[in-house]
Amino acid sequence: MPTSKSAHGSARRPAHRSDSHGHMNSTRFSELFMEELKDIYWAEKNLLKAIPKMQKATTSDELTHAMDEHLEETKHHVMRLEEIFEIMGKKPQTKKCEAMEGLMMEAQVFLDDTEADSMVRDAGIIISMQKIEHYEIATYGCLRTLANVMGHADVAELLEQTLEEEKHTDSLLTEIAESTVNEEAAAE
């Protein structure tokens, strides 16, 4: 941990506090966790609007079903995040996620620029969804690690559940792309 020097030249450490389990947490570390939590909360809430738009544009029944399943999971992700805010003693709050907004805008531009009822569009939707999934996987993995460091095993467990669902969706999208969509799109 970085130290700073006082006016007398002696090193002083940032303020820490211990939780009931004896884990040391700096206030800034906790703030980092909360800021990232607000960020992914915004992302998940906005995905509840974006997924149906992409889903309506799909041609493949298999992809439509996978997106429907993930939409239901996303509703649970939002509820888990709200539970985490409660555990942390905070009111659920969002902070605009610039990265997710960019990924969703990119997906919308792709939809606008491709013709309907096309497997090429489905291939692009899968790419867009996997970019989103990879962002979520990275975020949930980091948040889980931070929660563990802070000694919040209950929070880490909730984050792990969501992380595993995101990984499953990513794998399912890969399977759909490789089993049918990419071949059919290449043949168009």
C-alpha positions as CSV (number, residue, x, y, z in Angstrom):
1,M,0.0,0.0,0.0
2,P,1.4,3.4,-0.9
3,T,2.5,5.7,2.0
4,S,2.7,9.4,2.1
5,K,5.1,11.6,4.1
6,S,4.0,14.0,6.7
7,A,5.5,17.4,7.1
8,H,8.0,15.9,9.5
9,G,9.2,13.3,6.9
10,S,7.7,10.2,8.6
11,A,5.6,7.8,6.6
12,R,2.0,7.7,7.4
13,R,-0.5,5.2,6.1
14,P,-4.0,6.0,4.9
15,A,-6.8,5.5,7.4
16,H,-8.2,1.9,7.6
17,R,-11.1,0.4,9.4
18,S,-11.6,-3.2,10.3
19,D,-14.9,-5.0,9.8
20,S,-16.3,-7.5,12.3
21,H,-14.1,-10.2,10.8
22,G,-10.9,-8.3,11.2
23,H,-10.5,-7.5,7.5
24,M,-8.8,-4.2,6.9
25,N,-10.6,-1.9,4.4
26,S,-9.6,1.5,3.3
27,T,-12.4,3.9,2.8
28,R,-11.2,4.5,-0.8
29,F,-11.2,0.7,-1.5
30,S,-14.8,0.5,-0.3
31,E,-15.7,3.6,-2.4
32,L,-14.2,1.9,-5.4
33,F,-16.3,-1.1,-4.8
34,M,-19.5,1.0,-4.5
35,E,-18.7,3.0,-7.6
36,E,-18.2,-0.1,-9.6
37,L,-21.4,-1.5,-8.2
38,K,-23.4,1.6,-9.2
39,D,-21.8,1.3,-12.7
40,I,-22.9,-2.3,-13.3
41,Y,-26.3,-1.6,-11.7
42,W,-26.8,1.1,-14.4
43,A,-25.6,-1.4,-17.1
44,E,-28.0,-4.2,-16.0
45,K,-31.0,-1.9,-15.8
46,N,-30.3,-0.5,-19.2
47,L,-29.8,-4.0,-20.6
48,L,-33.4,-4.7,-19.6
49,K,-34.3,-2.3,-22.4
50,A,-31.6,-3.2,-24.9
51,I,-32.0,-7.0,-24.9
52,P,-35.6,-6.9,-26.2
53,K,-34.7,-4.6,-29.0
54,M,-31.9,-7.0,-30.2
55,Q,-34.1,-10.0,-29.6
56,K,-36.9,-8.6,-31.9
57,A,-34.3,-8.3,-34.7
58,T,-33.1,-11.9,-34.5
59,T,-34.0,-14.5,-37.1
60,S,-32.8,-17.7,-35.4
61,D,-35.3,-19.2,-33.0
62,E,-32.4,-20.6,-31.0
63,L,-30.9,-17.1,-30.6
64,T,-34.3,-15.6,-29.7
65,H,-34.8,-18.2,-27.0
66,A,-31.3,-17.7,-25.6
67,M,-31.9,-13.9,-25.4
68,D,-35.2,-14.5,-23.7
69,E,-33.6,-16.6,-21.1
70,H,-30.8,-14.1,-20.6
71,L,-33.4,-11.3,-20.2
72,E,-35.0,-13.2,-17.4
73,E,-31.6,-13.7,-15.8
74,T,-30.8,-10.0,-16.2
75,K,-33.9,-9.2,-14.1
76,H,-32.4,-11.5,-11.4
77,H,-29.1,-9.7,-11.7
78,V,-30.8,-6.4,-11.0
79,M,-32.5,-7.9,-7.9
80,R,-29.2,-9.4,-6.7
81,L,-27.4,-6.0,-7.1
82,E,-30.2,-4.4,-5.1
83,E,-29.7,-7.0,-2.4
84,I,-26.0,-6.2,-2.4
85,F,-26.7,-2.5,-1.9
86,E,-28.9,-3.4,1.1
87,I,-26.2,-5.7,2.6
88,M,-23.7,-2.9,2.2
89,G,-26.1,-0.5,3.9
90,K,-26.6,1.7,0.9
91,K,-29.6,2.7,-1.2
92,P,-29.5,1.2,-4.7
93,Q,-28.1,3.9,-7.0
94,T,-26.9,4.0,-10.6
95,K,-23.9,5.7,-12.1
96,K,-23.9,5.9,-15.9
97,C,-21.7,3.2,-17.4
98,E,-20.0,4.8,-20.3
99,A,-18.6,1.4,-21.5
100,M,-22.0,-0.3,-21.6
101,E,-23.6,2.7,-23.2
102,G,-21.0,2.5,-25.9
103,L,-21.5,-1.3,-26.4
104,M,-25.3,-0.8,-26.6
105,M,-25.0,2.1,-29.1
106,E,-22.6,0.0,-31.2
107,A,-25.2,-2.8,-31.3
108,Q,-28.0,-0.4,-32.3
109,V,-25.9,1.1,-35.1
110,F,-25.2,-2.5,-36.4
111,L,-29.0,-3.2,-36.3
112,D,-29.7,0.0,-38.1
113,D,-27.2,-0.9,-40.8
114,T,-28.1,-4.5,-41.6
115,E,-31.1,-5.9,-43.3
116,A,-33.9,-7.7,-41.4
117,D,-34.4,-11.4,-41.4
118,S,-30.7,-12.1,-42.1
119,M,-28.4,-14.5,-40.4
120,V,-25.6,-12.0,-40.9
121,R,-27.7,-9.7,-38.6
122,D,-27.9,-12.7,-36.1
123,A,-24.1,-13.2,-36.3
124,G,-23.7,-9.5,-35.5
125,I,-26.2,-9.6,-32.7
126,I,-24.2,-12.5,-31.2
127,I,-21.0,-10.5,-31.5
128,S,-22.7,-7.5,-29.8
129,M,-24.1,-9.7,-27.0
130,Q,-20.7,-11.4,-26.4
131,K,-19.0,-8.0,-26.1
132,I,-21.5,-7.1,-23.5
133,E,-21.1,-10.5,-21.7
134,H,-17.4,-10.1,-21.6
135,Y,-17.7,-6.6,-20.1
136,E,-20.1,-8.1,-17.5
137,I,-17.8,-11.1,-16.8
138,A,-14.9,-8.8,-16.2
139,T,-16.9,-6.5,-13.9
140,Y,-18.5,-9.2,-11.8
141,G,-15.2,-11.1,-11.5
142,C,-13.5,-7.9,-10.2
143,L,-16.4,-7.0,-7.8
144,R,-16.4,-10.6,-6.4
145,T,-12.7,-10.3,-5.7
146,L,-13.1,-6.9,-4.0
147,A,-16.0,-8.2,-1.9
148,N,-13.8,-11.1,-0.8
149,V,-10.9,-8.8,0.1
150,M,-13.4,-6.7,2.2
151,G,-14.6,-9.8,4.0
152,H,-18.1,-9.8,2.5
153,A,-18.4,-13.5,1.6
154,D,-22.2,-13.1,1.3
155,V,-21.8,-10.4,-1.3
156,A,-19.1,-12.3,-3.1
157,E,-21.4,-15.3,-3.3
158,L,-24.2,-13.2,-4.9
159,L,-21.7,-11.8,-7.4
160,E,-20.4,-15.3,-8.1
161,Q,-23.9,-16.5,-9.0
162,T,-24.3,-13.7,-11.5
163,L,-20.8,-14.2,-12.9
164,E,-21.5,-17.9,-13.6
165,E,-24.8,-16.9,-15.4
166,E,-22.9,-14.4,-17.5
167,K,-20.3,-17.0,-18.4
168,H,-23.0,-19.5,-19.3
169,T,-24.7,-17.0,-21.6
170,D,-21.4,-16.3,-23.3
171,S,-20.8,-20.0,-23.8
172,L,-24.3,-20.5,-25.1
173,L,-23.9,-17.6,-27.6
174,T,-20.6,-19.2,-28.8
175,E,-22.4,-22.5,-29.3
176,I,-25.2,-20.9,-31.3
177,A,-22.8,-19.0,-33.5
178,E,-20.6,-22.1,-34.2
179,S,-23.4,-24.6,-34.6
180,T,-25.6,-22.7,-37.1
181,V,-25.6,-19.0,-37.3
182,N,-22.1,-18.3,-38.7
183,E,-22.3,-21.0,-41.4
184,E,-25.7,-19.8,-42.5
185,A,-24.6,-16.1,-42.4
186,A,-21.5,-17.0,-44.5
187,A,-23.8,-18.7,-47.1
188,E,-26.0,-15.6,-47.6
